[in-house]
């Protein structure tokens, strides 16, 4: 952590290094949702009475490259919806406006909004 702060300070400044350290600690150590989250609108065409087909949604928002990649990440436990692991890669799942979707090891966060 100290080495990372020193490197950021060299290339940016001490304030940026401190901010990066705090964000890292909150997101990766305490598993909190960051203050700034990308908002994505779920297209009406993808919504059904049961919800949304999550692998296709992950491709649509750019979180993964393909639906097979999405199914793999979901089956490995790499996707959470409001801090609950998504384990079912096939079938539709209900989603609510304002839910937080987290994808992958790099903790990419998305706030889901209805169209």
Secondary structure, 3 states (H helix, E strand, C coil): CHHHHHHHHHHCCHHHHHHHHHHHHHHHHCCCCCCCCEEEEECHHHECCCCEEHHHHHHHCCCCCCHHHHHHHHHCCCEEECCEECCCCCCEECCCCCCEEEECCCCEEEEEEEC
